[in-house]
Amino acid sequence: MKDVLLDYGDKHLTVQLPDSATIVRYGDTYTDPPAVDPVAAVKKALESPLGFAPLKELSGPGKKIVISFPDRVKGGAHPKSHRRVAIPLIVEELIKGGASLENITLLCAVGLHRKNTLEEWYWYLGKEIVDQFWPDRLVNHDAEAADFCDFGMDETGNRVQCNRLIAESDLPIVVGHCCGNPYGGFSGGYKMIVTGLSGWRSIASHHCPGTMHRDDWLGASTSSYMRQQFRAIGEAMENGIGKNFFAVDAVIGQKSEILDVQAGQLDLVEKATWPLAEKRTNIHLDIKEPADILIMGLPRNFHYGPGMGTNPILMSLGIGGQLSRAWNAFREGGVIIAASVCDGWFNQNWFPSYEHTFEALQTYCTPAEFLESKEAAEISNDTEYRFKYSNCYTYHPFHAMSMISGGSVPALKTAAVFIAGAKSPQYARGMGFIPTKNFDEAYSRALKIVGKNPRILCTPEAFSGGVGVHLHLNQ
């Protein structure tokens, strides 16, 4: 037997696993390709963009330019993170081409996430960038904006909306991160504009059971139906605004180090960044048969913010996302054991609609039934929740619905999901999971389902260890 330290709320939980268990850790199971000089990489990409002339040629006196960037959830906050490095270099090229600083605006592509405060921008953009643009030319996207550009439906029935500020700019630029993501394989590319710069009704086209309960959602594939939707909506956005987005995407590593940078048309940037991202992200384990038990630990705080590991809806999404990442090394009908304090702290300051949503969910037989209900639509359209999103730095009420779509997948694809160490068991039960007092109880019950000699896959730092990876069997 060997001791393994799992994330568990604000602390860690030591568990004993058989010596045969596969433990996935950065630096042990896998490492990244070498990092590059981020400044040199951005400069090189801007000198030879794909499908575009260089920015200094696209720029010009009087042109209105918008540079969009991801929010605090992705990309890191260290001094050499992609946003911090790329934005000043992009601005420098634009000014060389004749643009004035006063005609350049920075737009934070928050999607349905909470808007960023000035303090948060200082944290992950740095003081020099923020002070050049705040307050009038450093703005948050608003998925409730009254002046959205609405282009109706694309050819496959997805709603197409676009932030008007960037749509009406003379040169729309997006800074993105190409990294492993259970939603369509990778962040960046078309996913950046489709989820970050559109309205909630457009996001509802793909963050829904019709997409996320499909078999091809699992496995974090770039050929999934969700990824096809990203491309279709993104291309319709570009057709609607009558111009292409100029992308500056970085392939990032475990701690958001820069591995490569490509610039130019979104479709060409995807083609140029995905091969290295696949090499970095797709990890082939030294196992030839899929695991029977997937074990993970959930900290209290991770990418969506404080309370993600205790808010039951967000907790379920974390488990569902990790199931998607591990799907190609885990068997359908297996068992998940997730260590979580699961104490029911919803963090009302950031997620005010979530407790209401959780309580409403309990009155329906299935999550899909709830998400299709009039009650779910009423919560998503609730005036107070929508006002708080736009004005009080909270998540949009539909965000909870999108999380339920992904968070309900584990119950559909496994024999059981045990929440080990749950402090408030009713919240685990409310998401279709089985609470246990401790890990040993969960493990003992799992053996009764999968047998006495299970193949075990453990990802103890899946949410605290850095940018996630996608797991596969040995080829």
C-alpha positions, 0 to 999 in steps of 0.5 A, a space after each residue: 500500500 502507498 500513502 497518497 495526499 488528496 486535496 480536501 477543502 482547505 487542507 489535504 486528506 491522506 489515503 492508502 491505495 494499493 501499490 498497483 494504483 496509477 497516480 497522475 502527477 506533474 513531474 512524475 507521470 508527465 512533464 511539459 515540452 520546453 517553455 520559450 521566451 514569451 516576449 520573443 515568441 509574441 514578437 515573432 508571431 506578430 511579425 508573421 501572422 497567419 492569414 493577416 498582414 502584421 498589426 502595424 499595417 492593419 492599424 492606422 490613425 483614427 482607427 478604433 481597436 479593441 483587444 479582448 482577453 480572458 478573465 481571471 479563470 485561465 492563463 495565470 497571473 505571473 509576470 510572464 503570463 501571456 496576457 501580461 506579455 502580449 497586450 503591451 506588445 500588441 499595443 506597441 505594434 498598433 501605435 507603430 502603425 499610427 493608432 493612438 492609445 486613446 482609440 485602443 480599448 481592452 475588453 475582458 471576455 468574462 462570458 457568464 463569469 463574474 466581472 473583474 474588479 480593479 484589484 483583480 485586474 491589477 493582480 493578473 494584468 499588472 499595474 502598468 497595463 491597467 493604469 494606461 486604460 482604466 477606467 474608460 478603456 478597460 471594460 468588462 463584457 456584459 452578457 446582459 447588455 441591451 445593445 448586443 449584436 444579435 445575428 439570429 441563428 446559425 445554419 445548425 440552430 445555434 443562437 449567434 450574439 456578439 459584444 457590440 464594442 468589439 463588433 463595431 471596432 475597426 480591428 477586433 483582436 483577441 488574446 487567448 490561451 490554448 490549453 486542455 479543456 474538457 469543453 471541446 478539447 482546448 481553450 482559445 481559438 473560436 471557443 474564446 469568442 463564443 463563450 467569452 463575448 456572447 450573450 447567455 442565450 447563445 451560450 445556452 446553445 451548447 452548455 446544455 444537456 443536448 450537447 454535454 450529455 452526448 457521448 462525444 462530450 466525454 474525452 475532451 475531443 476537438 472533434 466533438 459536437 460542442 467543438 463543431 458548435 464553437 466553430 459554427 457560432 464563431 464563423 457566424 459571428 465573424 460573418 455578422 460583424 463583417 470581419 475576422 478576429 485577429 487572434 494572438 494565442 499562446 499554448 500554455 503549460 502546467 503553470 501557465 508557462 508559454 510553450 508557443 505563440 501563434 497569431 492571425 485568423 482564428 481557424 489558422 491559429 487553431 491549426 497551428 497551436 493544436 499539435 503542440 497543445 495535444 502533445 502537452 495535454 494528451 498523456 498516455 499512461 502506462 496502463 493498457 486497460 481502463 480503470 475501474 475506479 477514478 479517485 480525485 480530491 477537491 479543494 475548496 477554492 479553484 478556478 471558478 472561485 472560492 467555494 467551487 469545491 463546496 458549492 454542490 453544483 460547482 463541485 459536481 461540475 468539477 467531477 464531471 470535467 475531470 471525468 471527461 479528462 480521464 474518460 479515455 483511461 476509465 471505463 463506463 460503469 466504473 466508480 468515482 471517489 471524490 474527496 470533498 468537504 461538501 459542507 454546502 457553502 455556496 458563496 452567496 457573494 459570488 454565486 447568488 443564484 446557486 442555492 435557489 437553483 439547487 433547491 429547485 433542482 431537488 423537485 425534479 426527477 432528473 437534471 435534464 428535466 429541471 433544465 428544460 423546465 419553466 422554473 429553470 428558465 425563470 431563475 435564468 431570467 430572474 431580474 435580481 440575479 441578472 442585475 447582480 451579475 451586471 453590477 455586483 460582480 457575481 456569476 450570471 444565473 444561467 451559469 448554474 444551469 450550464 454547470 448542472 449540464 456537465 455536473 450531471 454527466 457522472 451519474 449518467 456514466 458511472 455506477 456510483 459517485 462517492 463523496 468521501 468526507 462530506 460534512 453536509 451529506 444532503 448536498 451530495 445526495 442532491 446532485 445524485 452522489 453518495 456521501 460517505 463519512 470517510 475515504 475508507 468507507 467509500 473505497 470499501 463500497 466501491 469494491 463491492 461494485 467493481 470487484 476486489 482487485 480493481 484498476 485504480 486511477 488517481 488524480 490527487 491534484 487535478 484542480 490545484 496542480 495547474 493546467 489539466 491534462 487529458 488521460 489515455 491508455 498506453 498505445 
